[in-house]
Each structure stands twice: as structure tokens, then as C-alpha cells.
Amino acid sequence: MAVMQVNTEEFRKTVTENKLVLVDFFATWCGPCRMVAPLLDEVSEEYQGKAAVVKVDVDEEQELAEEFGISSIPTVILFKDGVPAATHVGAHPKDFYTDLIEMHL
């Protein structure tokens, strides 16, 4: 299942309606972002019902990126109960993302 790209309004709804949300801040032109995308698709499928996984295009949602201090991409922020619980910059292997979710379940 592909990770859904969300706009600012959808982002806020997703973060408030789900206990755990992994948000991938990316850009279409970013090579490392493209490497991470299929890994996050797998993570999204594996954690369906336990954690939501969405992505935000920093070029399309610049205000949201600024709000969370995104200066490098890819950046993932794990939200727990609507609050950022962890922020990580750069591309990582799949088990990094699954471990991050597991630590906060």
C-alpha cells in the first residue's frame, strides 16, 4: 500500500486522529527521498491499524515544513498523541523506521 501524500489540512487531521503517525517530509526531486519511499510503503502496510504513515511534499506545503523546522530532506517526524516524539534526518534502512515505531507503540 502506497503512503498517502497529504496537504496541511489532511496532515493535521491525520496527526490528531491517530495515536501514532510517521510523517515523511520529502520532495519529488530528492534522490534519497525516492530511495526511502518504497521502504515507507512497506512500513505503512506492516503497521496498518497500529500507526499511520503519510508524506508531505515540502515544496507544496512550505508553511508546514517551516512550522516543523524542516531544513534537510528526507526528514521523518514520529507524532505520538499529536505531538512530535522523534525527528530523524536522512535516508535510513527499513528496520530503522520499524524500530522507531516499535519504540513508541
LUMSEKE-532062 format. One record per atom (N, C-alpha, C): residue in three letters; chain; x, y, z. Coordinates in steps of 0.1 Angstrom, whole numbers, padded with zeros to 4 digits. Layout:
+---------+--------+-------+-------+-------+
! residuo ! cadena !     x !     y !     z !
+---------+--------+-------+-------+-------+
!     ALA !      A !     X !     Y !     Z !
...
+---------+--------+-------+-------+-------+
//
This chain:
+---------+--------+-------+-------+-------+
! residuo ! cadena !     x !     y !     z !
+---------+--------+-------+-------+-------+
!     MET !      A !  0008 ! -0012 !  0000 !
!     MET !      A !  0000 !  0000 !  0000 !
!     MET !      A !  0009 !  0012 !  0000 !
!     ALA !      A !  0007 !  0021 ! -0009 !
!     ALA !      A !  0015 !  0033 ! -0011 !
!     ALA !      A !  0011 !  0043 !  0001 !
!     VAL !      A !  0022 !  0050 !  0005 !
!     VAL !      A !  0020 !  0060 !  0016 !
!     VAL !      A !  0012 !  0072 !  0009 !
!     MET !      A !  0002 !  0077 !  0016 !
!     MET !      A ! -0006 !  0088 !  0011 !
!     MET !      A !  0001 !  0101 !  0013 !
!     GLN !      A !  0001 !  0109 !  0002 !
!     GLN !      A !  0007 !  0123 !  0003 !
!     GLN !      A ! -0005 !  0132 !  0008 !
!     VAL !      A ! -0002 !  0140 !  0018 !
!     VAL !      A ! -0012 !  0148 !  0024 !
!     VAL !      A ! -0008 !  0163 !  0024 !
!     ASN !      A ! -0019 !  0171 !  0023 !
!     ASN !      A ! -0017 !  0186 !  0024 !
!     ASN !      A ! -0018 !  0190 !  0039 !
!     THR !      A ! -0017 !  0202 !  0042 !
!     THR !      A ! -0016 !  0207 !  0056 !
!     THR !      A ! -0029 !  0203 !  0063 !
!     GLU !      A ! -0040 !  0205 !  0057 !
!     GLU !      A ! -0053 !  0202 !  0064 !
!     GLU !      A ! -0054 !  0187 !  0067 !
!     GLU !      A ! -0050 !  0178 !  0057 !
!     GLU !      A ! -0051 !  0164 !  0059 !
!     GLU !      A ! -0040 !  0159 !  0069 !
!     PHE !      A ! -0029 !  0166 !  0069 !
!     PHE !      A ! -0018 !  0163 !  0079 !
!     PHE !      A ! -0024 !  0165 !  0093 !
!     ARG !      A ! -0030 !  0177 !  0095 !
!     ARG !      A ! -0034 !  0180 !  0109 !
!     ARG !      A ! -0045 !  0170 !  0113 !
!     LYS !      A ! -0054 !  0166 !  0104 !
!     LYS !      A ! -0064 !  0156 !  0107 !
!     LYS !      A ! -0058 !  0143 !  0111 !
!     THR !      A ! -0049 !  0138 !  0103 !
!     THR !      A ! -0043 !  0125 !  0105 !
!     THR !      A ! -0035 !  0125 !  0118 !
!     VAL !      A ! -0028 !  0136 !  0121 !
!     VAL !      A ! -0020 !  0136 !  0133 !
!     VAL !      A ! -0029 !  0136 !  0146 !
!     THR !      A ! -0040 !  0143 !  0145 !
!     THR !      A ! -0049 !  0144 !  0157 !
!     THR !      A ! -0058 !  0131 !  0158 !
!     GLU !      A ! -0061 !  0124 !  0147 !
!     GLU !      A ! -0070 !  0113 !  0148 !
!     GLU !      A ! -0063 !  0099 !  0150 !
!     ASN !      A ! -0050 !  0099 !  0149 !
!     ASN !      A ! -0042 !  0087 !  0151 !
!     ASN !      A ! -0033 !  0088 !  0163 !
!     LYS !      A ! -0031 !  0077 !  0170 !
!     LYS !      A ! -0022 !  0077 !  0182 !
!     LYS !      A ! -0008 !  0079 !  0178 !
!     LEU !      A ! -0004 !  0072 !  0167 !
!     LEU !      A !  0010 !  0072 !  0162 !
!     LEU !      A !  0010 !  0075 !  0147 !
!     VAL !      A !  0018 !  0085 !  0143 !
!     VAL !      A !  0018 !  0089 !  0129 !
!     VAL !      A !  0033 !  0091 !  0125 !
!     LEU !      A !  0038 !  0084 !  0115 !
!     LEU !      A !  0051 !  0087 !  0109 !
!     LEU !      A !  0049 !  0096 !  0097 !
!     VAL !      A !  0055 !  0108 !  0097 !
!     VAL !      A !  0054 !  0117 !  0086 !
!     VAL !      A !  0067 !  0119 !  0079 !
!     ASP !      A !  0067 !  0116 !  0066 !
!     ASP !      A !  0079 !  0117 !  0058 !
!     ASP !      A !  0078 !  0131 !  0050 !
!     PHE !      A !  0087 !  0140 !  0054 !
!     PHE !      A !  0088 !  0153 !  0047 !
!     PHE !      A !  0098 !  0150 !  0035 !
!     PHE !      A !  0094 !  0153 !  0023 !
!     PHE !      A !  0101 !  0149 !  0011 !
!     PHE !      A !  0099 !  0159 !  0000 !
!     ALA !      A !  0107 !  0157 ! -0011 !
!     ALA !      A !  0104 !  0165 ! -0023 !
!     ALA !      A !  0106 !  0155 ! -0035 !
!     THR !      A !  0099 !  0158 ! -0046 !
!     THR !      A !  0100 !  0148 ! -0057 !
!     THR !      A !  0113 !  0148 ! -0064 !
!     TRP !      A !  0121 !  0159 ! -0063 !
!     TRP !      A !  0134 !  0160 ! -0069 !
!     TRP !      A !  0145 !  0154 ! -0060 !
!     CYS !      A !  0142 !  0149 ! -0048 !
!     CYS !      A !  0152 !  0144 ! -0038 !
!     CYS !      A !  0155 !  0129 ! -0040 !
!     GLY !      A !  0167 !  0126 ! -0044 !
!     GLY !      A !  0171 !  0112 ! -0046 !
!     GLY !      A !  0170 !  0104 ! -0034 !
!     PRO !      A !  0175 !  0108 ! -0023 !
!     PRO !      A !  0174 !  0099 ! -0011 !
!     PRO !      A !  0159 !  0098 ! -0007 !
!     CYS !      A !  0151 !  0108 ! -0010 !
!     CYS !      A !  0136 !  0106 ! -0007 !
!     CYS !      A !  0130 !  0095 ! -0015 !
!     ARG !      A !  0134 !  0095 ! -0028 !
!     ARG !      A !  0129 !  0084 ! -0036 !
!     ARG !      A !  0134 !  0070 ! -0032 !
!     MET !      A !  0145 !  0070 ! -0026 !
!     MET !      A !  0150 !  0057 ! -0021 !
!     MET !      A !  0142 !  0052 ! -0009 !
!     VAL !      A !  0138 !  0062 !  0000 !
!     VAL !      A !  0131 !  0059 !  0012 !
!     VAL !      A !  0116 !  0055 !  0009 !
!     ALA !      A !  0110 !  0061 ! -0001 !
!     ALA !      A !  0096 !  0059 ! -0004 !
!     ALA !      A !  0091 !  0045 ! -0004 !
!     PRO !      A !  0098 !  0035 ! -0011 !
!     PRO !      A !  0093 !  0022 ! -0011 !
!     PRO !      A !  0094 !  0015 !  0002 !
!     LEU !      A !  0104 !  0019 !  0010 !
!     LEU !      A !  0106 !  0013 !  0023 !
!     LEU !      A !  0094 !  0017 !  0032 !
!     LEU !      A !  0090 !  0030 !  0031 !
!     LEU !      A !  0079 !  0035 !  0039 !
!     LEU !      A !  0066 !  0029 !  0035 !
!     ASP !      A !  0065 !  0026 !  0022 !
!     ASP !      A !  0053 !  0019 !  0017 !
!     ASP !      A !  0051 !  0006 !  0024 !
!     GLU !      A !  0062 ! -0001 !  0025 !
!     GLU !      A !  0062 ! -0014 !  0032 !
!     GLU !      A !  0059 ! -0013 !  0047 !
!     VAL !      A !  0065 ! -0003 !  0053 !
!     VAL !      A !  0062 !  0000 !  0068 !
!     VAL !      A !  0047 !  0004 !  0070 !
!     SER !      A !  0042 !  0012 !  0061 !
!     SER !      A !  0028 !  0015 !  0061 !
!     SER !      A !  0019 !  0003 !  0061 !
!     GLU !      A !  0022 ! -0006 !  0052 !
!     GLU !      A !  0014 ! -0018 !  0051 !
!     GLU !      A !  0016 ! -0027 !  0064 !
!     GLU !      A !  0028 ! -0029 !  0068 !
!     GLU !      A !  0030 ! -0037 !  0080 !
!     GLU !      A !  0024 ! -0032 !  0093 !
!     TYR !      A !  0023 ! -0018 !  0094 !
!     TYR !      A !  0018 ! -0012 !  0106 !
!     TYR !      A !  0004 ! -0007 !  0105 !
!     GLN !      A ! -0003 ! -0011 !  0094 !
!     GLN !      A ! -0017 ! -0007 !  0092 !
!     GLN !      A ! -0025 ! -0010 !  0104 !
!     GLY !      A ! -0033 !  0000 !  0110 !
!     GLY !      A ! -0041 ! -0002 !  0122 !
!     GLY !      A ! -0033 !  0000 !  0134 !
!     LYS !      A ! -0020 !  0001 !  0134 !
!     LYS !      A ! -0012 !  0004 !  0146 !
!     LYS !      A ! -0006 !  0018 !  0145 !
!     ALA !      A ! -0001 !  0022 !  0133 !
!     ALA !      A !  0005 !  0035 !  0130 !
!     ALA !      A !  0002 !  0040 !  0116 !
!     ALA !      A ! -0001 !  0052 !  0115 !
!     ALA !      A ! -0003 !  0058 !  0102 !
!     ALA !      A !  0010 !  0063 !  0096 !
!     VAL !      A !  0012 !  0062 !  0083 !
!     VAL !      A !  0024 !  0067 !  0076 !
!     VAL !      A !  0019 !  0076 !  0065 !
!     VAL !      A !  0023 !  0089 !  0065 !
!     VAL !      A !  0019 !  0098 !  0054 !
!     VAL !      A !  0032 !  0106 !  0050 !
!     LYS !      A !  0031 !  0112 !  0039 !
!     LYS !      A !  0042 !  0121 !  0034 !
!     LYS !      A !  0037 !  0134 !  0030 !
!     VAL !      A !  0046 !  0144 !  0032 !
!     VAL !      A !  0043 !  0158 !  0030 !
!     VAL !      A !  0054 !  0163 !  0020 !
!     ASP !      A !  0050 !  0169 !  0009 !
!     ASP !      A !  0059 !  0175 ! -0001 !
!     ASP !      A !  0062 !  0189 !  0004 !
!     VAL !      A !  0075 !  0191 !  0007 !
!     VAL !      A !  0079 !  0203 !  0013 !
!     VAL !      A !  0078 !  0215 !  0003 !
!     ASP !      A !  0078 !  0212 ! -0010 !
!     ASP !      A !  0077 !  0223 ! -0020 !
!     ASP !      A !  0062 !  0227 ! -0020 !
!     GLU !      A !  0053 !  0218 ! -0019 !
!     GLU !      A !  0039 !  0221 ! -0019 !
!     GLU !      A !  0033 !  0227 ! -0006 !
!     GLU !      A !  0039 !  0222 !  0005 !
!     GLU !      A !  0035 !  0226 !  0019 !
!     GLU !      A !  0046 !  0233 !  0026 !
!     GLN !      A !  0050 !  0244 !  0021 !
!     GLN !      A !  0062 !  0251 !  0026 !
!     GLN !      A !  0060 !  0256 !  0041 !
!     GLU !      A !  0047 !  0261 !  0043 !
!     GLU !      A !  0045 !  0266 !  0057 !
!     GLU !      A !  0045 !  0255 !  0067 !
!     LEU !      A !  0040 !  0243 !  0064 !
!     LEU !      A !  0041 !  0232 !  0073 !
!     LEU !      A !  0055 !  0228 !  0075 !
!     ALA !      A !  0063 !  0227 !  0065 !
!     ALA !      A !  0077 !  0224 !  0066 !
!     ALA !      A !  0085 !  0234 !  0075 !
!     GLU !      A !  0081 !  0247 !  0073 !
!     GLU !      A !  0087 !  0257 !  0082 !
!     GLU !      A !  0083 !  0255 !  0096 !
!     GLU !      A !  0070 !  0252 !  0098 !
!     GLU !      A !  0065 !  0251 !  0112 !
!     GLU !      A !  0073 !  0240 !  0120 !
!     PHE !      A !  0077 !  0230 !  0113 !
!     PHE !      A !  0084 !  0219 !  0120 !
!     PHE !      A !  0099 !  0219 !  0117 !
!     GLY !      A !  0104 !  0231 !  0112 !
!     GLY !      A !  0118 !  0233 !  0111 !
!     GLY !      A !  0126 !  0224 !  0101 !
!     ILE !      A !  0119 !  0220 !  0091 !
!     ILE !      A !  0125 !  0211 !  0081 !
!     ILE !      A !  0135 !  0219 !  0072 !
!     SER !      A !  0147 !  0215 !  0074 !
!     SER !      A !  0158 !  0222 !  0066 !
!     SER !      A !  0165 !  0213 !  0057 !
!     SER !      A !  0164 !  0200 !  0059 !
!     SER !      A !  0170 !  0189 !  0051 !
!     SER !      A !  0160 !  0178 !  0049 !
!     ILE !      A !  0161 !  0172 !  0037 !
!     ILE !      A !  0151 !  0161 !  0034 !
!     ILE !      A !  0159 !  0149 !  0029 !
!     PRO !      A !  0154 !  0137 !  0031 !
!     PRO !      A !  0142 !  0134 !  0038 !
!     PRO !      A !  0143 !  0136 !  0053 !
!     THR !      A !  0132 !  0141 !  0059 !
!     THR !      A !  0131 !  0141 !  0074 !
!     THR !      A !  0118 !  0134 !  0078 !
!     VAL !      A !  0119 !  0125 !  0087 !
!     VAL !      A !  0107 !  0119 !  0093 !
!     VAL !      A !  0105 !  0124 !  0107 !
!     ILE !      A !  0092 !  0126 !  0110 !
!     ILE !      A !  0089 !  0130 !  0124 !
!     ILE !      A !  0078 !  0120 !  0128 !
!     LEU !      A !  0080 !  0114 !  0139 !
!     LEU !      A !  0070 !  0105 !  0145 !
!     LEU !      A !  0062 !  0113 !  0155 !
!     PHE !      A !  0049 !  0113 !  0153 !
!     PHE !      A !  0040 !  0120 !  0162 !
!     PHE !      A !  0033 !  0110 !  0170 !
!     LYS !      A !  0033 !  0112 !  0183 !
!     LYS !      A !  0026 !  0103 !  0193 !
!     LYS !      A !  0016 !  0112 !  0200 !
!     ASP !      A !  0003 !  0108 !  0199 !
!     ASP !      A ! -0008 !  0116 !  0205 !
!     ASP !      A ! -0007 !  0131 !  0201 !
!     GLY !      A ! -0004 !  0133 !  0188 !
!     GLY !      A ! -0005 !  0146 !  0182 !
!     GLY !      A !  0008 !  0155 !  0185 !
!     VAL !      A !  0018 !  0149 !  0191 !
!     VAL !      A !  0030 !  0157 !  0195 !
!     VAL !      A !  0042 !  0150 !  0189 !
!     PRO !      A !  0051 !  0158 !  0183 !
!     PRO !      A !  0064 !  0152 !  0178 !
!     PRO !      A !  0071 !  0144 !  0189 !
!     ALA !      A !  0074 !  0132 !  0187 !
!     ALA !      A !  0081 !  0123 !  0197 !
!     ALA !      A !  0095 !  0120 !  0192 !
!     ALA !      A !  0098 !  0121 !  0179 !
!     ALA !      A !  0111 !  0118 !  0174 !
!     ALA !      A !  0112 !  0124 !  0160 !
!     THR !      A !  0124 !  0130 !  0157 !
!     THR !      A !  0127 !  0136 !  0144 !
!     THR !      A !  0141 !  0130 !  0139 !
!     HIS !      A !  0141 !  0125 !  0127 !
!     HIS !      A !  0153 !  0120 !  0121 !
!     HIS !      A !  0155 !  0125 !  0107 !
!     VAL !      A !  0167 !  0129 !  0104 !
!     VAL !      A !  0170 !  0134 !  0091 !
!     VAL !      A !  0178 !  0124 !  0083 !
!     GLY !      A !  0176 !  0123 !  0070 !
!     GLY !      A !  0184 !  0114 !  0061 !
!     GLY !      A !  0177 !  0101 !  0058 !
!     ALA !      A !  0182 !  0094 !  0049 !
!     ALA !      A !  0177 !  0081 !  0044 !
!     ALA !      A !  0182 !  0070 !  0054 !
!     HIS !      A !  0173 !  0061 !  0057 !
!     HIS !      A !  0177 !  0050 !  0066 !
!     HIS !      A !  0171 !  0037 !  0061 !
!     PRO !      A !  0177 !  0026 !  0066 !
!     PRO !      A !  0171 !  0013 !  0062 !
!     PRO !      A !  0157 !  0011 !  0068 !
!     LYS !      A !  0150 !  0002 !  0062 !
!     LYS !      A !  0136 ! -0001 !  0067 !
!     LYS !      A !  0135 ! -0004 !  0082 !
!     ASP !      A !  0145 ! -0012 !  0087 !
!     ASP !      A !  0144 ! -0015 !  0101 !
!     ASP !      A !  0145 ! -0003 !  0110 !
!     PHE !      A !  0152 !  0007 !  0105 !
!     PHE !      A !  0153 !  0019 !  0113 !
!     PHE !      A !  0139 !  0025 !  0116 !
!     TYR !      A !  0130 !  0025 !  0105 !
!     TYR !      A !  0117 !  0031 !  0107 !
!     TYR !      A !  0108 !  0021 !  0115 !
!     THR !      A !  0109 !  0008 !  0113 !
!     THR !      A !  0101 ! -0001 !  0121 !
!     THR !      A !  0105 !  0000 !  0135 !
!     ASP !      A !  0118 !  0000 !  0138 !
!     ASP !      A !  0123 !  0002 !  0152 !
!     ASP !      A !  0117 !  0014 !  0159 !
!     LEU !      A !  0117 !  0025 !  0151 !
!     LEU !      A !  0112 !  0038 !  0156 !
!     LEU !      A !  0098 !  0037 !  0160 !
!     ILE !      A !  0090 !  0031 !  0152 !
!     ILE !      A !  0076 !  0029 !  0155 !
!     ILE !      A !  0074 !  0019 !  0167 !
!     GLU !      A !  0081 !  0008 !  0167 !
!     GLU !      A !  0080 ! -0001 !  0178 !
!     GLU !      A !  0084 !  0005 !  0192 !
!     MET !      A !  0094 !  0014 !  0192 !
!     MET !      A !  0097 !  0020 !  0204 !
!     MET !      A !  0086 !  0029 !  0210 !
!     HIS !      A !  0077 !  0033 !  0202 !
!     HIS !      A !  0066 !  0042 !  0207 !
!     HIS !      A !  0052 !  0036 !  0207 !
!     LEU !      A !  0051 !  0023 !  0203 !
!     LEU !      A !  0038 !  0016 !  0204 !
!     LEU !      A !  0033 !  0015 !  0218 !
+---------+--------+-------+-------+-------+
//
